[in-house]
Structures are given as C-alpha cells and as structure tokens.
Amino acid sequence: MRTIQQRTEKHQLSAETIDRLSEACSQALSEAGVDRRDIIRLRISLEEILAIWLLHLGEGKNCSFYSGVRFGKPFLEVRVEGPELNPENLEEAGNSEFIYEKLMAQAGIALTYIYKNGENRLSIHPPKKKRVSQGAQILLAIVLGAVLGGISLLLPREIRDILTAFAEPLFQAFLGVLKAISSPLILLAVCCGILSLGDLSAVGKIGKKVLLHMLGVSFVVAAVSLLALGCFFSLQNGGGAEMAGGFQEIYQMFLDILPGDLVTPFLEANAMQIIFMGAVLGIALLVLGERVSMVKQAVEQLNETVKYIMELIGRLIPLFIFLSLYTMISSNTAGEMNGILKGLVLAAGACLAAVLIFTMISAAKLKVSWLRFLRVLLPCFLIGLTTASSAAVLPMNLDVCEKKLGIPAKITNFAVPLGQVLFMPSCTIEYLALALCMAEKYQISITPVWLVTALIAATLLSIASPPVPGGALTCFTVLFSQLGIPAEAVAAAAAVDSVLDFIGTAVSITCLQAELVLITDRLGMTDRDCLEHALGNTGRKQER
C-alpha cells in the first residue's frame, strides 16, 4: 500500500520557500496516491495561504513542513511562527478556502487550520490509497446480498433462521450507530457551512443574490418534483374539516421548528429543529466574531472529529448494504425489491427531466440554441456521470463557466465552488422520490401535512448534506425519522443512492451551470461575445 514518507523540513519564510513547500506537499500527496487534479487544487490553495502569511507576517519567520503517518493515517502539516493569522478571516483570502475544504472532504481529503504554541498550522489529511474503490465495494455488496439472499431461500428453514439470527442483530447495531452520529453531524455541517462564509458583508451584494437565488430555486425544484412524483402514489386528501385540521397541523409544524430544549431534537432526530439549531449557532458565532474565537475553533474541531468518525463508519457502508439486502430478500423478496426499483426509476427519471427543463429555460431566456447550449455543458455532465465526484468536475466547471458561458471570474470563483456544495437539486429529488416509495411500502399515510414536511425537510437536507462518505446515508436516517418511515428503509435508500449518485452529480452540476449563466445575464454581467462564440456565433449576434 502506498503511503507518505516520514520527512521534516525547516526553512525561513520567503517567496522561494513557498515554492519549496508547495513542491514538498505535491510530492507527499503523490506518494499517497492522491488524484492529480486534487493535488493541483491543494497546491494552489497552499500557495495562496503561504502568500498571505508572507504578506502579513513578513519574511524570515520560522516555518516547517512535516509529513508521515500518524495513528495509521497519512498527514501533511505546514507551520509558520508568528501571531495568529487565520487566512480564511482575511479579505485577501476571500471565501474559497472553506469551500475547497468541503469539496476536498467529498474526495476524502481534509484541510484544516489551527493556531497552537505560537504557530499557524495548516494540516492536510489525504486518505489511504484503496485497492478497491467504495463504489466497486458497494456494487459487490449489492450483487452478493441479492445472490446470497436468493440462495438462502433454497436452504432449510433451520439454517436460514440461524443465518438471519446472525445478520439481523449486526444490521440493527450498525443502524443504531448511524442514528447516533447523524444528528450531530448535520448540526455541525450546517453551523460550519455558515461559518465558512467568513463574514456576511464579505459575500457582497452579488454573492447574496447568487446565494438567495440558489436557495429559492432549490425550494421550487422540490415543490415541482413533489407535484410530479405525487402522481405515482395514492394521496389522502380528506374532506373540508380534515383539510382545515391539516392546515392547522402545517402551521403547528412551522412553530415546532423552534425546539423546546436542546436534547429532544437529537433524541427524536427532528431534522428541521436540528438544522434550525445549527443555523442559529452558526449565525451567532459569525456575528460575534473574534469575541468567541475559541468557541468557533472548538466547533470547527468538533466538526472535524465527527466527520472523521463518520468516515470510519462510512467504510462499513458496503457491509451495511449487504446485510440489508440479504435480510430483506431472504424474508420477503417481491415487496422489498419493488420498492427499491420504483424509487430508482422515479428518481432517475425526475433528475434527467430536471436537467432538460433547466437547460431549456436557460436557453430560451438567453435566446440561444438549446442543442448548442447542451453541447457546451456536456463535458462537465460526462465527468460527473462517470466519476460521481463534484470535486473532480470543479476545474472543468470553472473553465466552462468563465471561458464558454461568459460568466465573470469574480462570480465563478465564488459561486461555482459554493454552488457545488449547496445547490444540489438532484439530492432534493432523490430524497423526495425515495421517501414517497418507502412511505408507500410501509403503508404510511401520505397526507398534506406529510407532503409539506417532506418538502421542507428534503430541501433543507439537500443543502445541509455533510460532504463526507456516507453523508447521504445520515440524511436518509434523519429524513425518514422525521416522516415516520421505519429505520430499516435507510438501507434500501442507501442501495439506490449508490447508483443514483452518478446521475445526480452530473445533473446537479449541469443545473448549476444553467442557473449561473441566467443570474449573470439578469445582472447584465454576461460576456455575450464569449457565450455566442462558444455556441457557434448564434444568439443575439445573428439577430443583429
């Protein structure tokens, strides 16, 4: 197994040192088997941070580089002596570093800053090189679970009971651990996501418009998807009195977003109360700023700790899926598999319909050829479809938005990384489709109150989804608990998610591109010449 060599380098901070340290970082990451595109992004980020330290601390400060393996996990660390200088809080640093941190987490890489013993420390934790990717492991788990579950039906009843008695408790134990970690993980993900803005005033007028537009479109996508998906299920409308009571319940549901205490939301896995608490905590820490710097640092460190625990649990996801499929097939083949298949087909179909609608609307408003517009967006779509990684798409996405869609760099540098984290319409669609399928399978009444709850919870969870392996699994755990769906349904949703992740990544990236070009055009900031050239000189140029 490839790993990082143990090394220590000590230098004096200077422009030459920055090149030396970034080269050492690249070499260590290459030794760990990190993807070349991730190495380039991390090297650029490291050089920017070191340049900020050089600017504010001055030349000659003691700096050092460490790499190796700690507690069985590879690490890199850069230290610079001097007063505390978190680059993420400086105007020169912008807002990109925390966003890159979340995208790197999706690739299994963590980038963190701390101040300790008079030194500014930047740590990078690449994952160990795996012989088999988790996607391949999940696929193998699905096949083995289905095959062995089917074979178990041919075994004598006594042997089947013995196997079930071993598999079912193990499955329930894993489910209990997942439920325990999901609530604090989402709370901290929301809180640190807000803290990642650094300063609300730093986002600026344009940034706020982009952010609010993304959030608004996410709710619209959820509402339209719910109306379309609802046609495939039996909904309970009720009479006039019942409808009046239903609206009263919806009103009460909004009031219930406010938690009565700090413990019950975690005991009940109340998604909306947990997200509300995380948002309040994040905003409070953001407003108080340096007055609560130690609390902010503690929250960020706790977030890293919980994410690391979830990464460890995430390694067992293939086993979790195997046990789930094995137990469900060995006990009730038809009903369980029909629910999974229906959810897969509906979610995939709705996601593909969404990307067609997004691009059609954008092409119509921009007055350009829809097919030519699709051709420009196709490269990023294909990368997302084949890798299921938004981090892998980032360089191409930035390039396409700026050089082909005519979106200014000051918008792409902020909105593209942020959008790939927050704007995920495919996740909203997937959560709603699978929630409806599982509700039907477990004979849960789909009422107006249930639908509104699903709408709000699915949208907020798609925004708050933790960027770690198994993050979607924790969202399913919280969502299903909120909607009264048995916890056993989480495993079926995880199996579907492993397949939909490829389609969903491609769809979300393409929808983001279509939305960003509309936002900049509405602001009058689109480079029309650049856009028309990429589309083959069509559009307004021909109209003139």
N, C-alpha and C positions, 0 to 999 in steps of 0.2 A: 504493500500500500504506500502510495506517495505521500510524503509529509514535508513539513518545513524544517530546514536545518537550524540548529541552535546557533545564533550569532548575536554579537553585541558590537555596535559601532558608536564612538563618541566623537562629536565634532563641535565647532563653533558656528553658530547660526550665520549664514550668508547666502547669497544667491547661488553660489556654487554648491553649497551644502544641500539646498533644496533639490537640485538635480540628482545629487548623490543619494539622498534619502529616498526620493521617489523611485530611483532605479533599484535600490535595495528592496523596496516594497514590491515592485513589479516582479523581481526575481523570486522573492519568497512566495508570492501568490502563484507564480508559475510552477514552483516546486510543489505547491499544494494542489495543483491541477485545476485552478480556477479558470473559468472561461475567459478567453482573450478579451472579449468585449467588456466583461466586468472588470478586468484588470485595467483597461484603458480608462473607464469611468472612475474607478477608485484612485488611479494615479492622478488624474486631473483634479479630483476633489482634494487629495492630499497636497498637491502643489498649491492650490488656491489657499488652503488653510495655512500652510507654512509661509506663504507670501504675506498673508495678513499678520501673522506673528512677527515676521521680519519687519514689516512696516511699523507696527506699534511698539514692539519691544526693542528693535534696533539690532544691529549686527553685534556679534561677539558673545551672545548668550550661549551658555552650555546647552547642547542638545544631544540626544542619544537615540539610537534605534535598537530595538530588541525583537527577536523572532525566535520561535521554537514551538514546543508543545507543553501545555500546562493542563494538568488533570486530564490528560488524554485528548485535549482539544487544541488544534493549532491556533497560534495567535501572532499578531504583529503589534508593536507599540512604538510610538514616537513621543519623546518627551522633550519639552523646551522649558528651561528655567526662567522664572520671572513671575510677575503678578498675574492673578487670574485673568485670562483673556479668552472667553468662550467665543469663537468666531461666529457662531450662529446668532449671537446677540448684537453683532456689529452690522452697521448699514452696508459696509463694503462686502460682507459675506452674503447679503441677500437672504432669500428664504430657501435656497436649493438644498442645503446640506441635510436638513431633517428629511426632506422629501427623498433625497438619494438614499438616506438611511432606510426608509421604508421600502424603497424599491430593491435595495440590496438585501433586505430581510426576505423579500419574496424569492430571491435567488439563493437564500441560505447564508447570507453574509451580513454581519452586524458591524456597524461603525459607530463608536461611542466616544464621548469626550467627558473627562473628569479633571478636577484640579486637586492635587494631593502633594503634600510635603514641598510646597513651593514650586511645583512643576505643572505645566499644562500637558496633559496626557491624552493622546488620541490612540484608541485601540481598534484594531480590525480583527474580526474573528471569522475567517473563512471556514467552510465546512470541510470535513474529511472527504477525500475523494472516494466516491462509492463505485463499487464494481458494477452494480445494477441500479438503475435509476428507480426512484419511488414509483414513477408511472408504470414501469415494467413490473415492479413488485405488486402493485395494485391489480394490474391486468392478470398476473399469475394467480393472485388471491381470488379474483372473481372466477376464473376458469376452474381452479381447484375446488373452490367452495361449491360451485354448481355441479361439477362432475362427482365429487365425493358425496355431496348431499343426495344426488340421484342414485349413486351406488348403494348408499345406506338404506334406501327404500327396499332394496332386494335382500338385505340381511335379516336374520331372525329378529323378532321383536326384542328379545332379551339383550342381544348385542347392541341393537340400536339404542335401547334405553341407557345402557352403560356409557356409550359414546356421548349421548345427549347430556347425561348427568355430569360428564367432564367438561363439555364445551359450553353449556349454558351458564354455569356459575362464573366461568372465566370471562365470558361476554358481558355479563352483568357487572362484574368487578371493573372492567375497563370502562363501561358506560358510567359507573359511579365516579371514577376518577375524572372522566371527561366533563361531567356535570359540575364537579367541584372546581375545576380550573376555568371553565368557560366564562362565568360571570365576572371574576376579577380581571380576566384577560381583556374582555370587551370594555370594561370600565376604564382600564389603563390605556387601551388603544385610543379611545375617544379623547381622554384627557390629554395624552401626549400628542395626539393629532392636532389639537387646538394649540398646545404649547409650541408646536413646530412652526406656527406662523411667526413666532418671534415677537412681533409687535403688530397689532391690528392696523395701526396707522402706517406701518411699513408696507403693507399689502397695496395700499394706494387705491385710488378711485377705480382704475381699470381692473385691478385684481379683485376688488369686491364685486364688481359687475360680473366678472367671469365666474367667481365662486357662487354667487347667488343664482346665476343662470343655471349652473350645473345642478345645484340642489333643486331648483324649481323643475327642471326637465326630468330629473330623477323621479319626482313625485308624479309628474304627468305620465311618464312611461309606466309607472306602477299602476296608475288608475286605468289607463287604456288596456294594459295587459290583463288586469283583473277582469275587466268587462269582456274581453275576448275569450279568456280562458274559462270564464264562468259559464259560457255556452255549452261546455262539455260536461257540466256537473249539474246535479239536482240541487237547486237552491230553495230555501224555505223563506217565502215572502211574508206570510201571515196576513191577518186582517188589519182593519184600521186601528183597533185598540192595541193589537200586538205590535203594529208598526210604531205607534206612539210610544209604547214601552221600549221599543228598540232604540228610538232616538234618545230617549232618556238614558238608556244604558250607554249609548255612544257618548253622550255628554258627560256621564259619570266616568267613562273610560278616560277622557281627556283630563278630568280632575284627578283621576287615580295615577296619572303620570307623576304627580308630586308624592314622593314617598313619605309614609308616616314615621318611619325610623330608618336607621342605616343598616339594619340587619336583615329585615324581612325581604327586601328585593333580591338578596343573594340566596336566601333560603328557598324562595319561590321561583327563582330565575326569571324575574319580571324584566323583560328586555327593555321596555320603554323607561322604566324607573332607573335601571342601571345606566342606560345611555344618558338620561337626564342628569343623573348624579355625576357622571364623567364629564359632561359638558359644563356643568356648574363649577366643578373643581378646576377644570382647565381654564375657564374664563377668569375665575378668581385669581389663580396663580399668574395668569397673563397680565391682569390689571395691576396686581400688587408688585410685580416685577422683582427688583433686587431686594425688596423687603422680606421676601420669602424665598430667597435663592436656595437656602438649604433644604426647604421643603420641596421645591421644584426639583432639585438634584436627587432627593430621596425618591420622589415619584418616578423620575426617569430611570433610576437604578432598579427600583422595584419592577418597573415595566420590563426592563431587560431581563430580570430574573424570571419573571412569569413567562416571558416569551421563550426563554431558554428551556424552562420546564415543559412548555407546550411543544417545543421542538423535539424533546426527548419522547414525549407521548406520541408525537406525530410519526415517529419511526415505527410505532406499533400499529398504525392505521391499516396496513395490509392484513395483519393478523386479525384485527377487529372486523374488517370486511369479510374475511374468510369465515370466521366463526358465525357471523350474522347470516351469510348466505347458506352455510352448511345447516344451521339450525332451522332456518325458515323452509328450506327445500325438503329437509328430512321430515318435517312435520306437516307442511301444507304447501305444496308446490304451486298450484294454479293461482290461488288468490294472491299470494305474495308477489309472484313474478309478473302478474298482470298489472299490479300497481306500479312496479318499477318500470315496466315497459311503457305504460301510458305516460308516466311522468317524463321519461326520457324523450319520447316522441313530441309531446306537447311543448316541453321546454326548448328543445332544439328547433322545432318549427317556429315558435314565437320569437326566438332570438334571431333567426335568419330573416323573418318578416320585419323585425325591428330595424335591422341594418339596411334593408331595402327601403323602408319608409324614411329613415333618417337621411339617406343619401338622395332619395328622390326630392324630399322637401328642400334640402340644401341646394341641389342642382337647379330646382325651379326658382328659388329665391335669388340665386346668383345669376340666373338666366344663362346657364351653360348646358352643354350636352351631358345627360345623365351617364351614358355609357363611357364617355371620355373621362368624366369625373370618377367613375368607378375604377377606371384603368389607373389613374393616379394613386388611388387609395389601395389598390390591390397588393403591392409589395408588403406593406405592413400587415395587411389581413393574412397573407400567407405565412408570414413569420409567426404571428400569434397562433394561427391554426396548427402549425407544425411543432411549436415549442411550448405552448400554453404558459408562456412567461412574458409578462409585461415588461420586465427588466430587459429581456433580450430584444424587445421591439423598440426600446427607448431611443437609441441612436438613429435608427431609420425614421422613427416618428418625428423627431426633432428636425431632421433633414427635409422630410417631405413637407412638413408644415411651413417651414421657413422658405425653402427654395422652390417649391412647386405650388403650394397653396397661397403663397404671398402673405403669410402671417408674420408680423414684425417679430424680431428676435426677443424684444422685451416682453412680449406676450408668450411666445413659445417657451422661453426659459423658465417662466413661472407656471403657466397653465398646463403644459404637457405633462411634466412630472406629477404635478398636483392632481391633474385630471385622471392620470392612470391609476392613482390611489383612491380618489374619491368618486369618480364618475364611472360606475360600473352597472349600466342598465341590464346587462346580461345576468348579473347576480340577482337583481331585483326580480326579473322574470323567472329565473330558476327557483328562487325561494317560494314565489307565489304558486308556480305550477306544481312543485313537489308538495307544498302544504295542502293544496286542494286535493291532490291524489291521495295523500296519506289520510286526510280527513274523510274522504270517501271510503277508503279501505277499512278504516277503523270505525265507520258509521258515526261520525261526529256531525252534528247538525251545522250546516253552513248557512248561518243567518246573516242579516245585515250587519249586526254588531261584530260577528266573527270576521266578515269581509273587511270592515273598516280597520279592525285590529290587525288583520293580516297585511293590509295595505301600508299602514304606518310602520309596523314592526319590520316588514321586509325591506322597505325603503331605507329606514334608518340603519338596519343591519348591513345592507349592501355598502353603505357609506362607512360604517364603523368596523367592517370586517378586518380582523387583525392580519397583518401581512406576514404570517408565519405558516409553515407547513401544518395543515390541519385547521387553519383559521376558519375555513368554510364549515368544517365539522362542528366547531364551537358555536357558530351562528345557527346552524340547524338545531343544535341542542337547546339553545335559548328560545328560538322561534317556535319550535314545536311545544315547548313547555308553556309558552305564552298562549298558544292556541288550543291547548288541551289535548294535543296529539301525544300518544304514548312514546316514551323514550326509545322503545325498540325500533321505531321508524327511522331513527337517526342513521342506523347502519345502512338501510336501503337507500336513503338520500345520499349517503357518502359514496355508495357504489355508482349511483347515477352521476354525481358530481365529478367523479374521476374521469368520466367520459365527456361530460359537458364542459369541463374546464378548457379543453382545446377550442371548442366552438365559442364559448363565452369570452375568452381572452381576445380572439380575433374580432368578435362583434363589438365589444366594448371599445377597443382601440379605434375601429373604423367610425363608430358613432361619435367618439370624442373628436376625431378629425373633422367630421361633418359639422359638428356644433361649433368648434373653434373658428372655422372659416366664416360661419354665419355671424358669430359675435363680432369679429373684427370688421366684417363688412358693414354691420349695423353701426359700428363706431366710426366708420369711414377711414379705417386704417389698413385695409387690404391693398396689397400691391397687385392691382388688376393686370398690369402688363405681365408680371411674373406668372399669375394664375392662367391667363389666356395663352401664354407661351407653352406652359405645361400641358394645356388641354388641346394644343394644336391650333393656336390662334383662332379659337372660336369665342363666342360670347359677345360682349359689348363691342369689341373691336370690329367684328363683322357688321354689327348693327350700324355703326357709324359710317 
